[in-house]
Each structure stands twice: as structure tokens, then as C-alpha cells.
Amino acid sequence: MTFCAPQHKTEYLTECLIEVVNNLWKLKITKFGSYSKLEYSVGKKYIKVKNIRMHRHDLTTDYGVFMFIDKETGACYKPASYKSPAKGIRFQIEQLVENPEIVDNYGSFLYVR
């Protein structure tokens, strides 16, 4: 018998947010039949959310890191590079789950205003 490690609350909320956002974005398919899609991977300290462009005929283009989420606190960060987040918390994952319409496919909501 094998047991899976329990999923962190932050990872669960990330999955929920990505599912809702992907469904919203899929409704806005462009006239060329392509749309953006989010996927995530879990690292030691951060959950890395990546933006993938889906094209016709199952072709994909990787646009890089969309945002980083701290696994312990749920703090969301704009990416500084592919491997690290920028300084300064931009949102908490709970805020984005409650208001998924803030999340745009360009990541502009993560910039400090």
C-alpha cells in the first residue's frame, strides 16, 4: 500500500485558480484558434506557474514563468527570471482565488502600480 504526501493548502489553491483561469481564457479563443493556458510545478520553496500558448493541432509555445507562489505563505510574486521571483509580494493566493478575473494572460496584474 502506498500513501501520497498530503497536498499543501497553497498547492490546492493554486490548482483551483489555474482551473478557473484556464476555463475563462479558453472561452476567449482568438480568431486564429489559439489561447493561453497556465500550468504549474512545485519546487523546494516556490510553486512555479508557467504560461503556455495552445495552438491548433495541439502545438504549444512556452512563454516562460507567469508567477511564483511561496509554498508556505501563499505570497505571489512577479518573476525576475526563470528561476527566481522579483522582490515584493504582489498578491496572496487567496486574493486571486476569490477574484480570478484580475488574472490576465499577460501578467500585468503583477506589476507594482
Secondary structure, 3 states (H helix, E strand, C coil): CCCCCCCCHHHHHHHHHHHHHHHHHHHCCCCCCCEEEEEEEECCCEEEEEEEEECHHHCEEEEEEEEEEECCCCEEECECCCCCECCCCCEEHHHHHHCHHHCCCCCHHHCCC
